[in-house]
Amino acid sequence: MHHDLSDRVALVTGASRGLGAAIAIKLGACGAKVGVNYFGSQEKARAVAAQIRYERGDAIPVAGDVRDEAQVREMVRETETAFGPVDVLVINATGPQPFIKIEDLDWRKCLDQLEFFVKSPVLLVQAVIDQMKRRKSGRIIHIASEVFGKGVPEFSQYVAAKGAQLGLMRSWAMELAPWQITVNAVSPGWVPTERHANDPQSAKDAYVATVPMKHMGVPADVAEAVAFLASNGANFITGQNIAVNGGHTLGY
């Protein structure tokens, strides 16, 4: 589906591969000018930006660790210098997601997840919020996860951080609504990307058996939901968490 984003500037974090790349490409195809954030994969980010430009969009790669305040402000500055104020902020970047039993869990492992899903969103939103408030317009879209609704075992540090991210989304939606800034989340199920290349097929089959639609999603499914939330069609939607997982969880 095409959503007209030709008047929008988007910044997508963690956009050099996987869901982030699919989101950046979709927003570019809808006409948005896109800052393609990356941390360690410069060539992949350049390739994503090149694909957007090849499809008659506009994009630049922007380096930055989303956990570092100075680097976050620089990636926003680069995007805004190239294209203008950020209209759509997609908070997607993540790191390793190990399974850890309670007995092996420590505070550092919890902080590793909280830095991506609480600290990073705070830094990113602080870097764009002043101009969004001045213009009384903006879209903040979190890429969350179904794990909070499922309570996945041996994954508590990740589940807790994703739950905290949804807490930020809900509170910010109420705080920013008077400025016509919407804040929402998209929660994918298990959508295979590069990071899942070595996951056993037996695990994927077991997951699919529990999905009402009996198949996994693809990155484009997530990108479609993000593009909708970035569009004028979602002007009156805020504080919502859209599960993109074939019915694996119901609304929460």
N, C-alpha and C positions, 0 to 999 in steps of 0.2 A: 504494500500500500504506500502511496506517496503522500507525504505531509509537506506542505510548503514551509520550509525553514530558510528561505532565501534572504530573510532580513535578520538572521540569527548568527551569532558567533558562539561556538561551542568549544569547551575544553574538556577532553576526555582523559582521565588519568589511567595509567596502565594500558595504553592503547596500542602497544607495539605487536600484540598477539592476542589470541583467544577472544573472549567476549569483548574486551576493550577495542580490539581492532574491528570486529564486526559492527560495534556501535558507532565508531568513528566513521567507517565507510558508509553506513546507512545514513547518518546525519549529513555527511557530505553529499550523498546522492539526493538528499532532499533539499539541498541548496545551502546548507549551513557552511560557514567558514570554520575550519576545525583545527584546533591545537591538539596534536597527537603526542601526548606525554609518554615518555619512556624513562627508564632508569638505567638499564644496562644493555639494551638492545637497540643501539642507534640505527643499524642497517635495517632492522625490521620496521622501525618507526618510519624511516625514510621510505621504505617500500609501501607502507600503508598510506602515507601522504601522497606518494607518487600515484597510487591507484586512484585516490580521490581526485587528483588533478586530471588523470587520464579520463575519468568519467565526467569531466567538465565541472568538477567542483574545485575548491581551493582549500589547501591545508599546509601546515608546516609541522615538522617534528619539534618538540620542545622537551629538553632534558630536565630532569629534576627528581629528587627523592621526596616523595610526598610526606615523609615524616620530618622533614627539615624545614623550618620556617623560612629561612633565607632563600632556599631553593624553590619553595612553593611560590613565594612572592616574585621570584625571577621568572618562573614559567608563566605566571599570570601576566607579568609585564611584557614578556616576549609575544604572547598571544595577542594582547591588547595593542601593542605597537604595530603588529602586522595587520590586524583586522578591526580593532575597535573593542569596546567594552564587552566582556563576557556575558552573554545572555543565558547560556545553558552550561551548567557545571555538572558533569557526570563523574561521580565519585566511585571509581571502579578498582583502583590499584590494590593489589594484595601481595602476599608473600607466601612462604611455605606453610602448609596446613597439615602438620603431622598428627596422627592419632596417638594419644597419650593416655595411659591408665592413670587413675587417681593417685595411685601410689608413686608414680613417677612425675607427677605434676609439681611444678614450682612456680613462684611468682614471676620469674623472668620469662617463662614460657607463656604465662598469661599476658604479660606486658608486650611480648612480641606481637600478639594479635590486637591488643588494645591500641598499639601505636598505629596500626593500619586502619582500624575501624572506629576509633574515637579521636585520637590525636590528629590524624591526617584530615578527616572531615572538618574538624575545628579550624585547622590552619587554612584549608582551602576556602571555606566559607568566609572566614575573616578577611581573606585576600580579595574577595569579590563583592562583599556585601555592601560596602559604602556606596559604590556606584549603582548597584541594583536598587538600593533604597532611594537614591537621588532620582533615578529614572522611573521608580515605581513599577518595576518589571524585572522578572527573572525566573529561571527554572533551576532548581537544585534537585538532582536525581541520584539517589543512592543505589548502588548495586549491592543488594543484601543477599540473603540465602534462605532456602527452605529449612536449613538445619535448625534454626530457632524454633520453628513450628514442630519439627520432628523430634527434637531432643536427642540427637545422635549420640550413642554411647562412645566413650573413650575419645571424645572430641570436645570436652567441656570448655577448654580455653577458647576455642574457636566459636562455639555456640554462644558462650557468654558475651564475647566481643560483638558478634553479629546482633545479639539482643540489645546490647548497648547502642549500637548504630541505629537500630530501629527506634530506640528511645530518643536519640538526638533528632531523628526525622520527625517524630510526632511533636516534640516540643517546639522545634524550629518552625514547623508548619503553622502552629498557633501564633508564635511570636512574629512571624514575617507576613502573615496574611494581610494585615492592614496596609502593607506596601505592595500588595498584589504579586508577591513573590511566592510561588508554589514550591513545596518541598514534598517529594514522594519517594517511594522505593520500588524497585523491581527485584523480586526474589526468585532467581532461577532454581530449578532442581539440578540434578546432575546432568550437565550439558557437556559432553566430551569435547575437549580442546587439546591443544598441544601438551598441557600439563598432565593429561590423562593417557598419554600414549602408551605407557607401560602398565596401565591398570589391567588386571586379568579380565578376560571376557566373562568368566563365571560370575564375577562381581557385578558386571553390567547386566547380565541376564537376570540375576537375583533382584536387582533394582527395578528393572523393567517389569518384572512380575508383580510388583507392588504399585505400579502406576496405572490408574484407571484407563488411560488411553493406550496403554500397552506399547509405548515406544518412548525413547529418549527425545529430548528437544535438540535443536541445533542452535548455534549462536545467532542466526538470523531471527529466531523467535524472540530472543531477548532484545535484540536491536530494534525490532518492530515496536515493542512495548515502550522502549526509551524514546523512540522518535515520536510516538503518540503523545507521551507526557511532555515532550519539548514543544509540541505544536499548539496552535490556537484552539484545537479541539479539546484540550485539557485545561482551558483557562479557569474553570471552576472546580478543579480537582486538586485537593491538597491534603496532606496528612495520610495518604493511602499507601498501602503495601500491595502491589500486584504480584501474585504468585504466577510464574510462568513455568509450570511443571506438570501439565497434563492432568491436573486434579489430585496430585499427590498429597497436597495439603489443601484444606479449605481456608476461607478467610480468617485472618487473625490480626 
